[in-house]
Structures are given as C-alpha cells and as structure tokens.
Amino acid sequence: MITGYRLSLGIVLLALLCVFVCAPTPAAPGYPVKDNNTVTVVMDNNYPPFSFRDATGNLVGISVDMWRLWANRTGKNVTITGLSWDDALSRMEAGEFDVIDTVFYSEERAKIYDFTPPYADVEVVIFFNANIPGISNLESLDGFVVGMHKGDSTVADVKKAGITVREYDSYEAVVQAAKNGEIVVFILDKPSGIYYLYKQGIQDQFRYTPPILSGKLHRAVKKGNTVLLSEIDEGFAGIPASEYTALDRTWYGTPVVNTDYLRIVAVIGGAAILITLLMVAWNTMLKRTVAEKTAELNAELEQRRRAEEALNRVTRKLGLLNAITFTDIRNALFSLSGYLELEKLQPADEKTQEYRQKQERIVQTISAALQFAKNYQDLGVKPAAWQDVSQVFLIGISHIDSLKLGRKIQLDNLEVYADPLLENVFFTLAENVLIHGVTATEISLSCQETPEGLTMVFEDNGTGIPAHAKETIFERRTESKKGVGLFLAREILSITGIMIKETGTEGKGARFEMTVPKGAYRFAGKS
C-alpha cells in the first residue's frame, strides 16, 4: 500500500513538473502576447484626409495607405482599427494596440509613448462665422464658447488661455454643431475643418485665421518598446519616394483647368507667341537688310551714314513696339485676371455673365493691339530709298475714290530719301480728307525750300482741323482702319528724319507740312 501510494504521488509530482516546464514564459508587463508577424494600429476614424470612413463605412485615408505600403515593404501583417480619438487614446494606453497613428507630440504624451519622426505638418486654425469681425488669435476669443475635438492635444492649451471650450466626439460633430448654430467659433486642424465645411455645404459661411499652432503627425508606441519603434521607422524610411508621390497625387489630386479659362489663356498665349515670332522675323529681316545695304553702300559714305541712321531709328521703334504692345497686353491681362478671380467667387448668375462680357471686351482689346503690331511690323523692313514724290503721291491716292477730289501737284521733279511706305502716308492723308474733310473738293501737294531744308505741303479746301486737335490727331489709336493712321504716318516719315505737323486754319481746310532735312531731297535733272 505504501509502495503504491509513493508511486501514485511520484506520478502526480512528475505531471506537475511537466506542467511548469512546458508552460509558456509570461509576457513582459504592459505588452500583450500577439502574433510576432502582426502589428496592430489604432488611429482616428474622423480625421480627413489622413484617416476617416468613406460612404460604405470603410476606413480610408493617407495614413491608412501608408501602412499598406509599410506592410508591403516589411512583409508584416498590419491590422488597422479606426476609433473615435478619445477611445483610441484610452485603449492604446490600456495596451490593446501596438501603435497609435495620427497623434501629435506633447510633453504629457511623451511620458507614456515613444514617437517616430513626424511625417506630416498640420496647421491648427480658428474657424469663425463670416459675419463676426475681429477674430485673429486666441486672445480675440475671450467671451466666445469655442468648439473643439475631444482628445486633441490643443484643448489643454486653449483652456490654459482662459477660453471656454465645448468638446465634441469628432471633427464632423464640431462642424455639424457650427452648422446648427450651437457655436460660431471652433478650433480644428485646418485640413479636416475645411473638408467637413465643404461636406456640410457651409464653406461660404465661415472664414479661418492664420495658424495659431502648427503640429506634426507622428506614430507612437508604448514607452520602452524600442524594437518595434525601430522596425516602424526603418520600414517607412525604406518606401521609395515615388510611392509617396503617387500617394499624394491620389489624395490631393491634380489641378483641374476650367475649359473656359483655358480658351482665354490660349488666346493670350497665342498672342504672345505671335508677337515673339513677329519680332524674331523682324530682327532676321533687319539683319539681312543691314548686311546687304552695307555691301552696296561702301562706296557712298554719306548714303551709308543715312542707312545707319535709319537702322538706328528702326531699332528704337522696335523697342517702342515692344513697350507699347506688351504694356497693352500686360494691362489687359491684369484686368482679365481680376475678373477671372471675381468670376470664381460668383455663382452662375447675372453678375457672372457681366464679368464674362468684360472678359470678352478685354480679349478684343488684345486683338486690336495685335492688329496694330501687324501694321507696324513693316516699318523699316526695306531700306530707305530715293523716291519720285509725284509718282508715289499718285500711287498712294489711287487706292481711294479720288474722283470726288480734284488734285494739284507742284513738285518740280522732287525726289526724297524716305521709307518705301511713303505712299501709305499720302494714302492716309487723302483718306482723312474723304472721311473728315466734309466739304473738301480738292487736294494739292507742293513744295518749297527753306533754310532748314525743304517743306512738302499737303492741303485740302475742306472744313479744317480744330486748334485743340492739331497734335492729338497724331496720337496712337486702336480703331480699325484701311490705312496706317496718322500716328504710323508720322513714324514712317521719321525713319529718314522727315517731320510732319498740321498748320491749317479751321474752316479753311487742313494743311500738313512735311519738313525734309537737307541732304534727304533733290530735284531730278538738276546738277
């Protein structure tokens, strides 16, 4: 009996020994036993665009996708849980999860967590009803009840400033309260606040201040869990930059260009390209002209001097063209940009239509400026030459209905050294008689020598030009005309130093005097 009892006792002791030997080693305090190949992550389920639930209830966002990239990189399994932020903090502290994400660093949290480097900057701003002026910082919130998200690290800072805070369970709940009129001021992280303002359709009812705080998003583990912290850091650091870029593009999108604006931009861009091409072509022709004429005029030093002076004047006019055309386009574009910005802020109503009409008028202004540049481009392209004034005058007025006007020519075989567009000058003068002369029945062209050189006189017997308009008629105009206008007529003459002015008496007809410098005129057949 004793032997049998001892044998039974030995068997029991052996069984107990096996239990203690085979039992698993207890886990370290504070870290629950989990699958070594699985990392459990908790994050806010109401924090767009980093983590929030979509229409079907699935947890989505930038932070969620980043963990998927991390899992692919490390080969680890990741279980992600989205909770209200208050629950996420309390259950992380209770040890239910390995990692908490979308968390701001604070000294209080640093007592219980170790943090990864930050992966996103987030601005914290004050949102306020658009009808309330004067809100710019925390001090300006005195007397207001301020809505905030329960569990945010900034809540304590705001309360320390003496501000009355009303806490809500989620970002969406804060914005919903603002929509319902419970609060008129709230403090949230800027991306999430803007997201829910648009979702609730009240974005036009609220404004926001410059950042009052700037936080950084981290991931964190329980204090002392350095192995997991290093593993997390290394995994995220190993993700290629191209994958992060693709992720940003997925969540922040690609700018969309309004096709209406695109057409306007295309018109403006085309105008700029056309101006550039004209200038390049103009410069190319000028260089070719200079090379050819230099070779031809080597034997005639005086004529070469005149050609060089003409070239210098044309070069200055090229600068004038650049200044005039680009100033007009730049001013028009400035106005157009302003109306476009206003259009973006207006619904498709009568005011919007008014802005669009103004845009169309500005585009028409650009078109007129380009037409002016087209007319101007021929100045100085061909070299100045000696021209028979009588012949050029007859060719010029042949382009108008000259049967309505008698004509007298007294030039004594006069030749002048002028730009080949001289006939356009005579055409413009004669055309103006038909348009403005009213009672004119005759035009004449004569000349007389003076101490300064020679004066060609173009006259008509019409109503004349008022004294106050004698200079303004030579100013640049943008209206469409068949000819080059008096502004360009004066520019054509000035290429070879010929000056023009109006000296007639009102009521007795217009009188245009063209002063040709010495050396730039001659009489054919005279020695």
Secondary structure, DSSP 8 states (H G I E B T S, - for coil): -HHHHHHHHHHHHHHHHHHHHHS-----TT-----TTEEEEEEESEETTTEEE-TTS-EESHHHHHHHHHHHHH--EEEEEEE-HHHHHHHHHTTS-SEEEEEE--HHHHTTEEE----EEEEEEEEEETT-----SGGGGTT-EEEEETT-THHHHHHHTT-EEEEESSHHHHHHHHHTTS-SEEEEEHHHHHHHHHHHT-GGGEEE-S-SEEEEEEEEEETT-HHHHHHHHHHHHTS-HHHHHHHHHHHH------HHHHHHHHHHHHHHHHHHHHHHHHHHHHHHHHHHHHHHTTT-HHHHHHHHHHHHHHHHHHHHHHHHHHHHHHHHHHHHHHHHHHHHHS-SSHHHHHHHHHHHHHHHHHHHHHHHHHHHTTTTTS--EEEEHHHHHHHHHTTS-GGGSEEEEE-SSEEEEE-TTHHHHHHHHHHHHHHH-SS--EEEEEEEEETTEEEEEEEESSS---GGGTTGGGS---S--SS-HHHHHHHHHHTTT-EEEE---TTS--EEEEEEETTSEEETT--
